[in-house]
């Protein structure tokens, strides 16, 4: 996550956005790991549906989706 946060700072993302993105991605990755361990659906769309079932509104889901997309972009540039 440290590399991702540094990458976000180089994209001129505000500090609060960097923290929010890193937190959202970490929560997603933990959820995904847990889902795999239980042989359950673990794709991004499954996660977004899970968030909505847990009470997240559309704006919150969009923020998480954006954070995951930024993480995906970071992983592509880190190669």
DOROTI-894915 format. One record per residue (C-alpha): residue in one letter; x, y, z. Coordinates in steps of 0.02 Angstrom, whole numbers, padded with zeros to 5 digits, always signed. Last residue first. Layout:
<sites>
AXYZ ...
</sites>
This chain:
<sites>
X+00255-00164-00701 X+00216-00021-00579 X+00115+00072-00710 X-00013-00069-00725 X-00024-00089-00536 X-00054+00098-00513 X-00196+00093-00641 X-00276-00052-00547 X-00259+00047-00385 X-00340+00197-00467 X-00483+00085-00526 X-00502+00016-00350 X-00513+00192-00279 X-00640+00245-00410 X-00750+00094-00373 X-00739+00134-00187 X-00793+00314-00218 X-00934+00255-00333 X-00994+00137-00197 X-01000+00281-00074 X-01097+00389-00196 X-01223+00249-00228 X-01261+00225-00044 X-01178+00098+00069 X-01301+00003+00179 X-01225-00169+00200 X-01322-00237+00051 X-01248-00095-00052 X-01071-00140+00001 X-01102-00323-00040 X-01164-00277-00213 X-01005-00175-00241 X-00902-00323-00180 X-00987-00446-00297 X-00957-00323-00440 X-00773-00322-00393 X-00759-00510-00402 X-00749-00621-00249 X-00896-00739-00259 X-00881-00871-00123 X-00760-01015-00101 X-00745-00974+00085 X-00559-00935+00077 X-00592-00840-00085 X-00720-00730+00003 X-00599-00691+00144 X-00464-00641+00022 X-00586-00530-00074 X-00644-00445+00086 X-00464-00411+00136 X-00426-00342-00038 X-00581-00233-00035 X-00543-00163+00138 X-00365-00125+00084 X-00426-00039-00074 X-00547+00070+00024 X-00415+00118+00152 X-00288+00162+00018 X-00415+00267-00075 X-00474+00359+00081 X-00296+00395+00135 X-00246+00461-00035 X-00407+00561-00048 X-00375+00644+00120 X-00197+00686+00069 X-00250+00771-00093 X-00206+00680-00254 X-00065+00762-00352 X-00037+00608-00461 X+00133+00594-00376 X+00040+00583-00211 X-00061+00439-00280 X+00099+00347-00328 X+00165+00371-00151 X+00003+00300-00081 X+00012+00152-00200 X+00192+00117-00151 X+00144+00118+00032 X+00000+00000+00000 
</sites>
